[in-house]
Amino acid sequence: MASPSMFYAVLRDRIAALKTGRSEPQGPDRPGYGHGPATAGHTNAEAFQAVCRMLDDRHGRKIPSTPQGTLNRLFSKHLATHQPAWAGNAPELTDENVWVTRETRPKLSFVGLSRRLESGPKISVDGGHPIVIARYRGLDLLLDGNKRCRFWYRHADRGLHDAYVLIVRETGSP
């Protein structure tokens, strides 16, 4: 379940769209289009915790852990898959070394982060919440949203979608 602050952010976006006569905000007028803070009016720590809770709701059922533990488990798993040499000394992700941003891009631009594209689901699995990407040493790792990306690829979906991008800072970097 999404946090109340995320719910209200989505609700504000929907109300703004209705006031302008559009069913959905589009393009640069859409809140969060491009790059920017994950949730306007919230601290990075609050945005980080909201993303951790969202991931824990979707992936934390496998083994008991904390929301931050679920994020770190997913980060380690994907880092070991894509860059095994980096996995041994990967940082633990915290609100102090991760900057949370929100990007809105065409769905097909996220597809390259997915694996096994040929086996995409036949029905939509999009719950409407953003996908989650960790950006570490210039490498983007898709932590949540693989099935959605495969569906978008299979159906050539050209719509827009949001992503939380967790930018991981190296120890000692500003």
Protein Blocks (a to p, Z undefined) as FASTA:
>chain_A
ZZfklmmmmmmmmmmmmmnopabdchjllghiajadfbghiafklmmmmmmmmmmmmmmm
mpgcdfklmmmmmmmmmmmmmmmmlmmmcccddfklcccddddddfklmmmmpghkllcc
fbdcbehiacddddeehiacdfbhjlmmmmmmmnopabdcdddddddddehiZZ
